[in-house]
Amino acid sequence: MAATIKDIAAAAGVSRGTVDRVLHGRGDVSAAVRDRVLRLAEELNYRPNRAALGLAALKKPVRIGLLLPSEGNPFFDEVIRGARAAEESLSDFGAAVFLQSVRGYSTAEHLRAFASLEEQGAGGICAATVDVPEIRQAIGALSARGVPVIALNSELSPCGCLSYVGCDYRQTGRIAAGLLLLLGLQMPRLLIVTGSRHVRGHNERVAGFLERLREAGTPFETAEQVECEDDDAAARRLTLEALRENPGVSCVYVAGAGVGGVGQAVREAGLLGKIPILAFDDIPATRSLVRSGAVPATVCQQPFEQGYRAVKLMFQYLANQASPPARWIARPVIKIRENIDEKDGEA
């Protein structure tokens, strides 16, 4: 492996700044030190990072903010891991990713998170946030101040976002409906558990699901729709109440997170394994329910890749104004008991 400036400095007994001045012909360095540094650079097979040199003209480090409703939502663990992998791949350029984590979908909390990231010096922000006027106005104001925003994981109505990186929620909702049709339930009575009506992706998943059932000409009834804020405790409570108040529910459709709480409620109601739970993603709770057969299949959306791509696209834009695609859509992956433990491909 080629040596770094730090390696040469340690071997020569000088500072990294001195090595940098010698290698780039800057500043006053004694002839003896210069000769020693150059000799060690050759012996240690030092090679300059040309890509990093090409970015040396940047006036300040590239700092990327990451806003995620990841507190209490294990789905975002893989998004964060992907973002950190991208950060590591850009470490030679001095790029830094810093996370602002919030719980749920409070508009006020998300606005505070945006403000905090800007105060911390974010040159751009990748955000999974709510689709409400206040947030859209904040994003427009950030863009006007030269802080671009990439909508990550959940798309937003037009507000000046640089790009969208995530899945096609309407398509994944239609896929979930296709899975229900394959189960062959007669006149299914549905309980829909969603995260928040302020999250565009959740709304799209519900719309796509119902749209496909109507297209198929399948008679169905929506017994109730509840919002759990992607929280397992709330999902358990709301699902249990809905099942008790709506006897005859034959399928639970979970359009967001909270599947662990839903599974617990279905078990407490004595219905686990008797009615299917349709869910998304492959977090630990979902994998357990798939293995048991309570969730016949789950539709996954490459969260690692989403985190990785969002950070890379933002870096490329901030570093050299390379415009990203308007939308980068993750490939949906259907997992059943036989492949639930397989890892998706990573960047």
N, C-alpha and C positions, 0 to 999 in steps of 0.2 A: 504493500500500500504506500502511495506517495506521502511524503512528510507534509506537515502543515507549518505555518509560520511559528506556531506555539512550540512545535517539536524542535525547530531550528534554534529558537530563543533559549530553550532549556539546555540544549547541547552546547551552545556558545556561551552560556552564562550571561546573557544580555536580555533586555526587555523586548517584547514583541514589537514595540514602536521602533526600536533600533533596527530590528530585522526588516521591518517594513520600509524604513528609510533607505537601507542598503539596497534592497531588491528593486526599489523604484527610483533610486538615484536622487533622493531628496535629503536635505539637511546636512549638517556637519557630523561626520563619523570618522574616527581615526582610521588610518590606512590599515593598522593591524586588525582592528575589529572588522573592517570591511572585508579583508582577505579571509578572516576566519569564518565569517558568515557565508560568504560566497562558496568557500570550500565545503562547508557543512551542507549547504543547500544542494550541491552537486552530489556529495556522498550519500545524502539521505533521499535522493531522487525527488527533490521538490519540484512540483509543477504548479504554476499559478492557475487558479480557477478562472478561466477566461469568461465564463458567464457572469461570475461575480464582478470581474473587472469591467465588464460591459455595463453593469449597473452602478458602477462607482460614482457615476455622475448624478445619481439620485441625491437630492438635497437632504432628505431625511429618511429614516428607515420606514419600511412599509408595515403599517400597523393595521390589522384587520380585526374588527369587532365581531363577535358572534353572540346573537341574542336568541336564546332558546327557552321555551317553557319546559325545561328539563327536570325541575325539582319534582320528584315523585312520579316521573314518567320515564320508565326504563327504555322506551323506544329510542330516546335521544342519546342513550349511551353510545350506540354505534355511529350516530351522526357526529358526536364529539370525537370519537376515535378516528373517524375519517378526516375530520378537520385537523386533528393533531398530526396525523400522518402527512397531510399536505404541508403543514407547518414545518415538519421535520425535513421534508424534501426540499423546502425552500430556505433551510437554515443557513446555507452559504450566502444567501442574499440579505441576511439579517431580518427576514420577515418574522413578525410575531403575531400570534392569534390570541386574543384574550376574551374570555367567556363571561357573559352576563346572564346568569341563570335566574329564571323566575318560576313561580308556581302558578299554573293555570292561565286564565285568559282575561285577567283584569286589565282593562284599557289603561288605567292609571299606572299600574305596575309596569306595563310595557312601555309607556311613555317615559317613565323614570329610567328604565333600562336604556332606552335610546339616548337620553340625555347623559347618562353616566358614561356610556361608550364614547360619546363625542368629547366629553370632558377628559377622558383618559387618552385622547389623541388619536382615535380611530380615523384612518384615512378613508375607510370604507366599512360597511357593515353588512353582514349576512344575517338575515333575521327570519325566524319563524314566528309570525305575529298575527294579530287579529285584523280582520278586514272591516274596519269601522272608519268613519270619516276623520276622527281625531288622529288616528294612526296614519292614514293616508296623507293628511295635511302635514304631519310631522316629517314624513318621508320626503314629501315635496320640498319642505323647508331645508332639510338636510342636503338634498340634491342641489338646491340653489346655493348652499354654502360650500359646495364642492365636496360633499361627503356622499358618494353613491351608495345605493342600497340594492342588494340582491335578495329577492324573496326566496327563502329557503324552506322547502318541504310543504308549504301551503301558499298557493298563489293569492295575489291580491288584485282587487279591481284597479284600473289604471290610475297610477299616482306618481309616475316617473321612476319606477324601479328600473335598474340597469338590466336585470334579467330575472328569470324564474328558474330555479333548480329544484326539481321534485318529481312526484309522480303525476299521472293524469288521473285525478280522483274520480271523475265521472266514469272513465273506463274501468277502474278497479271496482267501482260500485256495480257496473254492468257484469263484470266477471263474477262477483259474489252472487248476483242474481242467477247467473248461469249455473253456478254450483248448486243453488237451491233448486233450480229446475231439474237438475240431474238427480236430486234426491227423490223426486216424484211425489212430494207432499200434495195432497188434495186440499184445495182451498186453504192455504196456510193462513193462520192468524198470527200476525207479526207483532213483536215488541221490539222497537228500535231504540237502541241506546247510543246516543251521539255525545261528542265532547262538548261542543259549544256552537250555538247558531251564529256566533261571530267569527267562526273559523270557516273560511270559504271551502277548504278541502272537505270538511265534514259534511257541509251542505251538498257539495257535489257528489259525494259518495252516496248519500241518501237519494238524491235525485236520479243518479245513474241506476241505482238498484231498482227503484220503483218504475223508472222508465222502461227498463228491460222486461220486468214482469208484465207490464201493460202491453208491450209489443208482442210478448209471447201469448197474449190472450188468456193468461192464467188468472182465475178468480182468486183474490186475496183480500184480507182485511188488515188494516193497521190498528191494532188494539190501543196502542199508546206509543208516544215518543217522548223520551226523557233525556235530559242533559246532565252529564256527570262531571263536567269540567276535567275530563281525563284523570279522575281521581278514583282509586280502587274502593276506598271506603264509601264515597258517594255512590259509586256504581253499584256496590252491593246493596246499600239501603234502598236506592231508587228502583232497582230491579226487583228486589224482594217485595216491595210495596206494589209494584205494577203487576207482578205475577199473582199476588193475593187478590188484587182488585179486578183482574181480568182473567178469570178462569178460561181455560181452553187455548191459551197461547201455545202455538205449536212450533215456533222458531224465534230465537232471539238474534237480532242483527246488530252487531257492535260496530259502529261506523268510525269510532275513534279509539282511544285507549280506555283502560278500565276493565279489560277483559278478565283480569284476575278476580276483581270484585263481582263481576257478572257470573263467573263460574261458581264462586262461593254461594251466591244467592240462589242459583239454579239448584245447587246441591242441597241447600237448606230447605228449598221448596219441594224436595223429593223428586226433582225432574231431571237430574243429571243422567245423561245417557238415554233419556226418553224423548227429549226434544233437542234438535241440533242448535248449536251456537255458531253463527257465521262471524268470522273475525278477520283481522288483518295483522300482518307483521309476525315476527317470530321471536318475540321477547320470551323470557323463561316461563311466564304464566301461560302463554299461548302454546308453547311447545308441550308443556305438561298436559294441557287439555287436548291437544292433538293426539298425543301418545295414548291417552285414555279413551279416545274416540268421541269425547263430548264435542269437540270441534272437528268436523270431518275434513276440513281443509282451510288453510289460511292463505291470503293473498299478500305477498311481501313486496317491498319497494326499494330494496338496495340502500338502506340508510347510510352505510359506510361510504358508498360511492357519492351520495348526495353531499355529505359533509366535505368530502375530498374535493369534489368538482367545484363546489361553491367557493371554497377558499382559493383554489387554483385560478379560477376565472377572475375573481376579484383581484388577486395579485397581478395577473397579467394585464388587467385594465389599469391598475394604479401604477405599475412599473413602466409600461410602454404604451398605454392607451389602446391596447388591443380590445376591440369591442367583442363582448361575448355574444353567443346566440341569444335571441329573445327568450327562448325556452330550451332548457335541457331536461328531457323527460327520462326518468328512470324506467327500466324495463320491469314490468310486473312478473313476479315469480310465484307460481302456485305450489304450495307445499302440503303434503299429506303425511300420514304416519310413517310411510316408507322413506321419505327424504327430509323430514323435519329437522334432523340434526346436521344436514349438509350445510357447509358454509357457502354463501354466495361469493362470486368472483369479486376480488378487490382491485382497486386501482394500482 
